[in-house]
Amino acid sequence: MRISLRVNGEETVVDDVKARNTLLDVLRDKLNLKGAKKGCEGEGCGACTVIVDSRPVYSCMYPAIAASGRDVLTVEGLEMGGELDRVQKEFVNRWAFQCGYCTPGFIMALEALVREADSNPSKLREVYGGKVRGIVEDALIGHICRCTGYEPIVETALLLLSEKGLD
């Protein structure tokens, strides 16, 4: 089967997609985008997170055919002109990673959160009643890191949200 989707801003056609293929399979094996990682293969680690139509998804569980006609953003699509985007820069600046295996998934989850804060901060305030740490914790549920102990990642998220007026 053939699917058409927009990946990192580029219209993309992928041939020979099987019904059993996940979005992660297509990204890694057919498009050679290796940022999203295969970890648990069951919505348990978050290493495969990408953004589909502005929402973070576990690409290991997302059927490739469901991505047809959708807008997919991977960690490779964040940098512009050789420059890391804001979330990526803060991960580096705040040492919010160690081995790096889980890092693309965390970055994509936070990227989706930062974009939501840009587009609708009042909704986040209303839903969470000003409890910014709760916003961060909900965004990172299902993401596992065995190296950092999470605090540098959470601190990075809190900094990014404070820049959006959520603190």
Secondary structure, 3 states (H helix, E strand, C coil): CCEEEEECCEEEEECCCCCCCEHHHHHHHHCCCCCCCCCCCCCCCCCCEEEECCEEEECCCCEHHHHCCCEEECHHHCCECCECCHHHHHHHHCCCCCCCCCHHHHHHHHHHHHHHHHHCHHHHHHHHCCCHHHHHHHHHCCCCCCCCCCHHHHHHHHHHHHCCCCC
